[in-house]
Amino acid sequence: MTSTPAPVRMLIDFDGTLVEPNVAIILVEEFADDGHRLAHQVDEELHSGKITLREAWTRQVAMLPADRVPEMAQWSVEHTPLRAGALELLGLLQQHRVPTYIVSGGLDFYIHPILRAAGIELPVLSDSMERGPDGTLRVTHPHGHATCRLCGICKAQAVRTISPPATRTVFAGDGSTDKYAAEVADLVFARRRLKGYCERSGIPFYPFEEFGPVTAQMRRWLEGSEPFPPLRSVGLASSPCPISSELAPTPGRLHGAAAAHSVA
């Protein structure tokens, strides 16, 4: 066991990152009337920018049956595999005492049972679900931004609040809903839609599909065979995220890199 904590903290997205599927989508597909069509319609509208994450969640959760929440939670456990290499990565982070958090736009009613079933004990920041006065399910946002309503959980706020100065922030995610966290994190591991967003936005990133490359890179940094990259300027002046735009470099200074690129 490493005697002193590493000067780094890691935040990991849940749906599509720590676990293989987007659990919200497969729940709507399985439990909602006409769920397959509706789930993907909402997902496409979200990722094309037609609706916000909050609006997407409001519509998706309203489709779920309020009287079947325990059944849906158990079904999620049985149908949600971890991404290959996840336990090895988490073991390395634990060995080096790297504070690690799950930061998810998903819902705690399925995230916690899935983690328990896998033997994973980590702090979770996510949205929640409750039954409204009319008996239908609705989403609550205990980790939302005080004024911004783009997202449910504010991942940019989580990145900047959880990680104090002089501690590098590492974020791993897969979707366009992770883009504001990537804009303000010091180091980014990206797959799928997030990888494309980083390329378009000039955010340096390390690509991955399985967690093997993430573990290998983190090991090199944590064990000293490769130095951590220099701290970069974070934030995008053009971002609609208030945290990102406020952190952006002043005009004339480069953001992160001169051009979009992968650093691995």
PECORVEN-V147272 format. One record per pair of residues at least 6 apart in sequence whose ideal C-beta (glycine too) atoms are under 6 Angstrom apart, sorted by the first residue. I is the first residue (numbers start at 1). J is the second residue. Records with the same first field share a line. If there is no record, write none. Layout:
# PECORVEN-V147272
I=J, J
This chain:
# PECORVEN-V147272
2=96, 97
5=97
6=96, 98, 222
7=167
8=98, 168, 170
9=99, 163, 167, 169
10=98, 100, 170
11=101, 103, 171
12=18, 102, 172
13=173, 178
14=102, 104, 106, 111
15=22, 23, 106
16=22, 174, 175
17=172, 173, 174
18=86
19=80, 82
20=81, 83
23=76, 80, 110
24=60, 106
25=39, 43
27=72
28=35, 39, 60, 63
29=35, 36, 39
31=64, 65, 72
32=63
42=56, 59, 60
45=51
46=56
47=176
52=150
53=105, 151, 152, 177
54=149, 152
57=139, 152
61=137, 139
64=137
66=131, 135, 136, 137
73=109, 110, 113
76=110
77=113, 114, 117
80=114
82=118
83=211
84=210
85=210, 211, 212, 215
86=211
88=215
89=211, 214, 215
92=215, 219
93=100
96=222
100=122
101=123
102=122, 124
103=125, 155, 158
104=126
105=152, 153, 177
106=126
107=127, 129
108=126, 128
109=129
111=124, 126
125=143, 153, 158
127=139, 141, 152, 153
128=140, 142
129=137, 139
130=140
131=137
132=138
141=152
143=153
144=154
145=154, 157
148=242
155=180, 181
156=180, 181, 184, 241, 243, 244
157=243
159=169, 181, 184, 185
160=184
163=169
168=186
169=185, 186
170=187
171=181, 185, 188
172=189
173=194
174=191, 192, 194
175=193, 194
176=193, 197
178=194
179=197
180=241, 244
182=188, 198, 203
183=236, 239, 244
184=234, 235, 244, 247
188=205
189=206, 208, 214
190=198, 205
191=208, 209
195=207
198=205
199=260
202=255, 256, 257, 260
203=256
204=256, 257, 263
206=217, 263, 264
207=262
208=214
220=226
221=228
232=256
233=249, 255
234=247
235=244, 247, 248
236=244, 248
237=245, 248
239=245
249=255
